[in-house]
Amino acid sequence: MAARRLPLPLLLLAACATAELRLVTVVFRHGPRTPADTYPTDPYVNYDFAPAGWGQLTNAGKLSQYEQGTWLRQRYGEFLGNTYSPQILAAHSTDVDRTIMSAQLELAGLLPPNDEQQWNPELNWQPIPVHSQPIALDNLLLVRIPCPKYYQELEAVMKSEEVQERLSSLNAQELYVNLTQLTGISIQSPDDVQSIYSTLKAEEEFSLELPEWTKEYYPHKLAPITAYSFTLNGYNAVLQKLKGGPLLKKIVNDMKEKANGTLTPSQRKFYMYAGHDSTISNLLLALKVWDEQIPAYGALIMIELHQDKTSGEHSVQIHLRNSTSLDPYALKISGCELDCKLDTFLRLVDDVIPNNLETECKVEDPNYVPPTPAPP
C-alpha cells in the first residue's frame, strides 16, 4: 500500500497550468498535547499537568497548529479569498478539547479578519464556528457509534496467520511480557503498546525525564508495533469501510456534488476536519495510500478537486504533510495517476464506502458483546 511520491511544486505547476482548483478538504491530527493516559508505575501518574490538565494542547501544540493554519493560508489563500463566509468554509472536529482547539487555531492562521471583518483593532482574530458530534454519536471522525461488526472483524484479523507471523517477527509476545512487568498494567495487544508509546511521547514532548527502563524500549522497540497497530485497525476492506469509510464517503459525496453543481451551499470551497492519529491512519488506509507510520502531531491530509480548463473533466489529488516541519508530498492511489480522474477515483474507493453504516455494523450473533473503546 506504499504511496508514490512526487515533489509538490512540480505537481502544482503542472496542475495550475491546465486546471482550476474547485474544492479542498483538509484533515489533520491535533497538535502536541499533555499525556491522555498513564500506567501504574508512571512517575507522573499523579502529575496534574497544570494549568492545562491531561490530554490538552501544550503551548507548543497551540503554536504549531496556528502556524499550520498560516501555512494553509499561503497555499490556499488565493483560492479562498480574504473574507470568511460560512458559505465558503465549514470546520468540523471530534468532541475533544485538543481537537476543537486545534481547529480554532488553524482557522485563526488560515483566515484572519480582513478590514471589513476586523471587529477589534487590537486583535487580529475572528471567530469561526467549529462543529462536532458527541463522542458516543460520532459517525464521521472517530466513528464511535455502536459497531459490533468492526470489532468482530478485527478479532478475526488478529487471529489470522498473516498477522500472527508479522507480530512474531516483531517479537510482540516478549515485548508484551516485559512491558507488563515494567508498567504494572496488562499489555496484550499492539493497541496496548501504542497507548504506552503515546504516553511516553507526550511526556517527552512536555520535557519530562522518562523512567530509566524506557531507554531500552522507547522509541525504537515500541515504534514498530505502534505503527503496526494503526495498520491493523484498518487492515482490510471490511475494517476500512467501517472506520475510514464514513469520512471518505462524506468527502466523496462533496466532490461529486461540487462536480455536478448540486453541492449546498454552492459557494463552498473548503472543508476542515480536526481529528486524531487514528483519523489520519484510517482515512489513508481507506484511500489505499497508507505507508505504515505513526501519524505525527499535526499530520495533514489535503484532498483537492480540480477541473480541467479545456475538457471540463474533474480530477482528484491527494497530498500528505506528515509533519508540521516538513513539506507535503503527493500520494498516488494504485491504479490511477497522481492527478486521478474523478470517475476513476470513485471506482477505486467504492469498495470501502459504506451504504448504510448502522446496518453494516450489525453482526449475526445476538450474544456477541464488543469491547468498550478506549477514550480518544
C-alpha positions in Angstrom: 0.0 0.0 0.0 3.0 2.3 -0.3 2.3 5.6 -1.9 4.4 7.0 -4.8 5.7 10.5 -4.1 6.3 13.5 -6.4 7.8 16.8 -5.4 4.8 19.0 -4.7 6.0 22.2 -6.6 6.3 20.2 -9.8 2.8 18.8 -9.5 1.2 22.1 -8.6 2.9 23.9 -11.5 1.6 21.2 -13.9 -1.9 21.3 -12.4 -2.3 25.1 -12.3 -1.4 25.4 -15.9 -4.2 23.3 -17.2 -6.8 23.0 -14.3 -8.8 25.1 -11.8 -9.0 24.2 -8.1 -12.7 23.7 -7.2 -12.8 22.1 -3.7 -10.4 21.4 -0.9 -10.8 19.0 2.1 -8.1 19.1 4.8 -8.0 16.5 7.6 -5.4 16.8 10.4 -4.3 15.5 13.7 -4.3 17.8 16.7 -1.0 19.4 17.9 1.3 18.3 20.7 -0.6 17.5 23.9 -0.1 16.5 27.5 -0.5 12.8 28.2 -4.0 11.5 27.8 -3.3 8.2 29.7 -0.9 6.8 32.2 0.2 3.5 33.8 0.6 2.3 37.4 4.4 2.7 37.6 4.5 6.0 35.7 6.4 8.5 37.9 4.0 11.2 36.7 0.8 9.2 37.5 -0.2 11.9 40.0 1.0 14.9 38.0 -1.7 17.4 37.2 -0.1 19.0 34.1 -1.5 22.3 35.3 -2.8 24.6 34.1 -3.9 22.6 31.1 -4.6 19.2 32.6 -4.4 15.7 31.0 -4.9 15.3 27.2 -4.8 19.0 26.5 -2.8 21.0 23.9 0.5 22.4 25.2 1.7 25.9 24.3 4.0 24.3 21.7 1.0 22.5 20.3 -1.0 25.7 20.1 1.8 27.4 18.2 2.3 24.6 15.8 -1.4 24.4 14.9 -1.6 28.2 14.4 1.5 28.1 12.2 0.0 25.3 10.1 -3.0 27.5 9.6 -0.8 30.2 8.2 0.9 27.6 6.0 -2.5 26.6 4.7 -3.2 30.4 4.1 0.0 30.5 1.9 -1.1 27.5 0.0 -4.9 28.2 -0.5 -5.2 31.9 0.3 -5.7 33.0 -3.3 -8.3 30.2 -3.8 -10.2 31.0 -0.5 -10.0 34.8 -0.7 -9.7 37.2 2.2 -13.3 37.1 3.5 -14.6 34.4 5.9 -18.0 33.2 4.9 -19.9 30.1 6.3 -21.0 29.6 2.7 -17.3 29.1 1.6 -15.8 27.2 4.6 -17.0 24.6 7.1 -15.0 23.3 10.0 -15.6 20.1 12.0 -13.8 18.4 14.9 -14.2 15.5 17.2 -15.8 16.5 20.5 -12.4 16.6 22.3 -10.8 19.8 23.7 -7.5 19.4 22.0 -9.0 18.8 18.5 -11.5 21.7 18.9 -8.7 24.0 20.0 -6.5 22.8 17.1 -9.3 23.6 14.6 -9.7 27.0 16.1 -6.0 27.7 16.0 -5.6 26.6 12.3 -8.6 28.7 11.4 -7.0 31.7 13.1 -4.0 31.3 10.9 -6.0 30.4 7.8 -8.5 33.3 7.9 -7.5 36.3 9.9 -10.1 39.2 9.6 -9.9 41.5 6.6 -10.6 45.2 7.1 -14.3 44.7 6.7 -14.4 41.9 9.3 -12.0 43.5 11.8 -14.0 43.9 15.0 -11.2 44.7 17.4 -8.2 46.7 16.1 -6.0 45.2 18.8 -6.9 41.5 18.0 -6.1 40.0 14.6 -8.6 37.2 15.0 -12.2 36.5 14.1 -14.5 33.8 15.5 -15.2 30.9 13.1 -17.5 28.1 14.2 -16.2 24.5 14.7 -18.9 21.8 14.6 -18.7 18.5 16.4 -20.8 15.5 17.4 -20.9 14.0 21.0 -18.3 11.2 21.0 -20.9 8.4 21.6 -22.7 9.6 18.4 -19.7 10.3 16.3 -20.2 8.6 12.9 -17.6 10.5 11.0 -14.2 11.3 12.5 -13.9 8.7 15.4 -16.8 6.5 14.4 -17.8 5.6 18.0 -21.4 4.7 17.3 -22.0 1.0 18.2 -20.4 -1.1 15.6 -20.1 -4.8 16.7 -19.1 -5.9 13.2 -15.9 -3.8 13.3 -14.7 -5.5 16.5 -15.7 -8.9 15.3 -13.8 -8.5 12.1 -10.8 -7.0 14.0 -10.7 -10.1 16.3 -10.7 -12.3 13.2 -7.8 -10.3 11.7 -5.8 -10.5 14.9 -6.1 -14.3 14.8 -5.1 -14.7 11.2 -1.9 -16.5 10.3 -0.5 -13.5 8.4 -0.9 -11.1 11.3 0.5 -13.6 13.8 3.5 -14.1 11.7 4.1 -10.3 11.5 3.7 -10.0 15.3 6.1 -12.8 15.8 8.7 -11.1 13.6 8.3 -8.0 15.8 8.9 -10.1 19.0 5.5 -8.9 20.2 4.9 -11.5 22.9 8.2 -10.9 24.5 7.6 -7.2 24.4 4.1 -7.7 26.0 5.6 -9.6 28.9 8.3 -7.2 29.5 6.1 -4.1 29.3 3.6 -5.7 31.6 6.3 -6.1 34.3 7.7 -2.6 33.7 4.5 -0.7 33.6 2.3 -2.6 36.0 -0.5 -2.8 33.5 -1.5 -5.8 31.3 -0.1 -5.4 27.8 -1.7 -7.8 25.4 -2.0 -6.2 22.0 -0.5 -3.7 19.6 -3.0 -1.1 20.8 -1.8 -1.5 24.3 1.7 -0.9 23.2 0.5 2.2 21.3 -1.0 3.5 24.5 2.3 3.3 26.3 4.2 4.8 23.4 1.8 7.7 23.2 2.1 8.4 26.9 5.9 8.4 26.8 5.9 10.6 23.6 3.7 13.1 25.3 5.8 13.2 28.5 8.9 13.6 26.4 7.4 16.5 24.4 6.5 18.0 27.8 10.2 17.9 28.7 9.7 15.4 31.5 12.5 12.9 32.3 11.4 9.4 31.3 12.0 6.4 33.6 15.3 4.6 33.3 13.7 1.4 31.8 12.4 3.4 28.8 16.0 3.8 27.5 15.9 0.1 26.4 12.4 0.3 24.8 11.4 3.8 23.8 11.1 4.7 21.0 13.0 2.0 19.0 11.3 -1.1 20.4 7.8 0.3 20.8 7.6 2.2 17.5 7.3 -0.7 15.0 4.4 -2.4 16.9 2.8 1.0 17.5 2.9 1.8 13.7 1.5 -1.7 13.0 -1.4 -1.1 15.4 -2.6 1.6 13.0 -2.4 -0.7 10.1 -4.3 -3.4 11.9 -7.2 -1.1 12.7 -7.8 -0.7 9.0 -6.3 -4.0 7.8 -8.8 -5.0 5.2 -11.8 -3.6 3.2 -14.3 -4.5 5.9 -12.4 -2.6 8.6 -11.7 0.3 6.2 -15.3 0.6 5.3 -16.4 0.8 8.9 -13.8 3.2 10.2 -12.2 5.4 7.4 -15.2 4.8 5.1 -17.7 7.2 6.7 -15.4 10.2 6.4 -14.3 9.2 2.9 -17.9 8.9 1.9 -18.6 12.4 3.0 -15.5 13.7 1.1 -16.5 11.7 -2.0 -20.1 12.9 -1.9 -19.0 16.5 -1.5 -16.6 16.2 -4.5 -19.3 14.5 -6.7 -21.8 17.3 -5.8 -19.3 20.0 -6.4 -18.5 18.5 -9.8 -22.1 18.2 -10.9 -23.2 21.5 -9.5 -25.5 20.3 -6.7 -23.3 21.0 -3.6 -25.1 23.1 -1.0 -24.1 25.8 -0.4 -22.9 26.2 -4.0 -20.2 28.6 -2.9 -18.5 26.0 -0.7 -14.8 25.7 -1.4 -13.2 24.3 1.8 -13.9 21.6 4.4 -11.7 21.3 7.5 -11.7 18.3 9.8 -9.7 18.1 13.1 -9.2 14.6 14.5 -6.7 12.2 15.9 -3.8 9.9 14.8 -6.5 7.2 14.1 -8.4 9.7 11.9 -5.3 10.1 9.7 -4.4 6.4 9.5 -8.0 5.2 8.9 -8.5 7.7 6.1 -5.2 6.9 4.4 -5.9 3.2 4.7 -9.3 3.6 3.1 -7.7 5.6 0.3 -5.2 2.8 -0.1 -2.2 5.2 0.2 -1.1 4.1 3.6 2.7 3.9 4.4 3.0 2.3 7.8 3.9 5.0 10.2 2.9 6.7 13.5 0.9 9.8 12.4 2.7 12.8 13.9 1.1 15.6 15.8 -0.4 18.0 13.2 -0.2 15.4 10.3 -2.2 16.9 7.5 -4.1 15.3 4.5 -5.2 17.5 1.7 -7.7 16.2 -0.9 -8.2 18.5 -3.8 -10.8 18.5 -6.6 -9.6 20.1 -9.8 -11.3 20.8 -13.1 -9.6 20.8 -16.5 -9.9 24.2 -18.1 -10.3 22.7 -21.6 -12.2 19.4 -21.3 -14.2 20.3 -18.1 -13.2 16.9 -16.6 -12.6 16.7 -12.9 -9.7 15.0 -11.1 -8.5 14.4 -7.6 -5.1 15.0 -6.0 -4.1 13.8 -2.5 -1.2 15.3 -0.6 0.2 14.4 2.8 2.2 16.7 5.2 3.1 14.2 7.8 4.9 16.7 10.0 4.3 20.4 10.6 8.0 20.9 9.9 8.1 19.1 6.5 6.9 19.9 3.0 3.9 17.9 1.8 4.2 15.2 -0.9 1.7 13.8 -3.4 0.2 10.4 -2.9 -0.7 8.0 -5.7 -3.6 5.6 -5.5 -2.8 2.2 -7.0 -4.4 2.0 -10.4 -4.5 5.8 -11.0 -2.3 8.7 -11.8 -1.2 11.3 -9.3 -3.8 13.5 -10.9 -6.6 10.9 -10.8 -9.7 11.3 -12.9 -12.7 11.7 -10.6 -14.6 8.8 -12.2 -11.6 6.5 -11.8 -11.1 7.7 -8.2 -14.7 6.9 -7.3 -14.4 3.4 -8.8 -11.2 2.7 -6.9 -12.6 3.6 -3.5 -16.1 2.3 -4.0 -15.4 -1.0 -2.0 -14.8 1.0 1.2 -17.7 3.4 1.0 -20.5 2.3 3.4 -24.0 2.3 2.1 -25.8 2.1 5.5 -23.4 2.2 8.4 -26.0 1.1 11.0 -26.9 -2.0 9.0 -23.3 -2.8 8.1 -22.2 -2.6 11.7 -24.6 -5.4 12.8 -23.5 -9.0 13.5 -25.5 -12.2 13.2 -24.6 -13.5 16.7 -27.0 -11.8 19.1 -24.8 -12.7 22.0 -21.7 -11.0 20.7 -20.6 -8.2 23.0 -17.9 -5.8 21.5 -15.2 -4.3 23.8 -15.6 -0.8 25.1 -13.5 1.6 23.0 -10.6 3.4 24.8 -11.0 7.2 25.2 -9.6 9.3 22.4 
